[in-house]
Amino acid sequence: MKFRPMSELLADARARGYAVPSFCAWNAESMEAVLGAAEELRAPVIVMNGPGEFPVLEPSLMGAVAHTVAKRFSIPAALHLDHGDSPEVVTACLDAGYTSVMLDYSSRPFAENAAALREVVKQARPRGVTVEGELGHVGKADTMTVEGSGDSTLTEPGEAVAYVEQTGVDALAVSIGNAHGQYTKLPVFDFKRLEQIRAAVDVPLVLHGGSGTPDADLQRAIALGMAKINVATELTLALREGLAEEIGAAKKRWFPMSLGDAGKRLAPVAEKWIRRTGAAGKA
């Protein structure tokens, strides 16, 4: 399998009323777990990573690993740069064969955000690569995540129109009360705002901070236009808990074996979200 432009996956999701789950995956094992779950459930899926994961492997190696692992599978999938923090990182990921890129300038002034994304679109479009931008700022729900800041700024529907027109982005991440990380209390989504954004712009919408979202809110968000749901924290917590148990129970065990057994907790998380987003059986 070769990774496809993310826009192809999101177009099908919009047409058939489901969302494509996008999973943080930072090494061969996590990529295999995500793609294996998608293969089992015949679901389209997105593998994503970014500056928070590049300390494990820098973009050229991360891309090479992803493309190698992908050869084992046949479902439609995209390789996405999540929360790119500089034009240089975007370029590195384009060169590494990512089929979707995000430059996150959402915490910067509108004009700077729009100008930067416009340049990314100019760079990515000739390569057939999808571009995601973020308007409004999705903050943090906890202190563990590396994405977002302490505060959130909600997306303004009128600004969303101008942003899409000025940048030409293919997908728009919005802030409606969602947050990155592990929710310490249930999120309160502004569904009226989401309805207004959906009516105002004709691009797929993206929900960052999917982990921990109540199912009723998730289904309503998908029905109102969310075509991509990001999941990261639940995967990292599953692996962290598995490692804690493995190391605590058998401190003298060969570490790769402990790591392998802990990694078995990733696929069930991916399977759960594939079903929750309605992506199962859509490949």
Buried (B, 14 or more C-beta within 10 A) or exposed (E): BEBBBBBBBBBBBBEEEBBBBBBBBBBEBBBBBBBBBBBBBBBBBBBBBBBBBBEEBEBEEBBEBBBEBBEEBEBBBBBBBBBBBEBEBBBBBBEBBBBBBBBBBBBEEBEEBBBBBBEBBEBBEEEEBBBBBBBBBBBBBEEEBBBBEEEBBBBBBEBBBBBBEBBBBBBBBBBBBBBBBBBEEEBEBBBEBBBBBBEBBEBBBBBBBBBBBEEEBBBBBBBBBBBBBBBBBBBBBBBEEBBEBBBEEEEEEEEEEBBEBBBEBBBEBBBBBBBBBBBBEBB
